[in-house]
Amino acid sequence: MNDRLPFWQRLLITLLVMLLSSYLAGLICQLIFGFAIPSYIAGAIGGLTSLPTWDFLKRIRPSG
């Protein structure tokens, strides 16, 4: 019996975390330093955030 999260749920959550983290990184940089970070740096931050998120979601079990 496969009791892990389905692939599509892991993918959706990972994409949301990736987009949110890159947006927040740009927003924080804008607020603190007064300039926007380049999009490739925000993308790299989002991509690096998605790796541990995907690994974490592979290990957790859905409730119920």
C-alpha positions in Angstrom: 0.0 0.0 0.0 1.4 3.4 -1.0 0.8 5.7 1.9 2.9 8.7 0.7 1.5 11.9 -0.8 0.6 11.5 -4.5 3.0 12.9 -7.1 0.7 15.7 -8.2 0.2 16.9 -4.6 4.0 16.9 -4.0 4.5 18.8 -7.3 1.9 21.4 -6.6 3.1 22.1 -3.0 6.7 22.2 -4.2 5.9 24.7 -7.0 3.9 26.9 -4.6 6.8 26.9 -2.1 9.3 27.7 -4.9 7.3 30.6 -6.2 6.6 32.0 -2.7 10.2 31.8 -1.6 11.5 33.6 -4.7 8.8 36.3 -4.4 9.6 36.8 -0.7 13.4 36.9 -1.4 12.8 39.7 -4.0 10.4 41.6 -1.7 12.8 41.4 1.3 15.7 42.6 -0.8 13.6 45.5 -2.1 12.6 46.5 1.4 16.0 46.2 3.0 18.4 47.3 0.3 16.1 49.4 -1.9 16.7 47.5 -5.2 15.3 44.5 -6.9 17.4 41.4 -7.1 17.9 39.9 -10.6 15.3 37.3 -11.6 17.9 34.6 -12.0 18.9 35.0 -8.4 15.3 34.9 -7.2 14.9 31.8 -9.4 18.0 30.1 -7.9 16.6 30.8 -4.3 13.3 29.3 -5.3 15.0 26.3 -6.9 17.2 25.7 -3.9 14.2 25.9 -1.6 12.3 23.4 -3.6 14.9 20.6 -3.1 14.5 20.2 0.6 10.7 20.7 0.3 10.4 17.9 -2.2 12.5 15.6 0.0 10.4 16.5 3.0 7.2 15.8 1.2 8.4 12.4 0.0 8.8 11.3 3.6 5.6 12.6 5.2 2.4 10.6 5.3 -1.1 12.1 4.6 -3.4 12.2 7.6 -6.5 10.2 7.6 
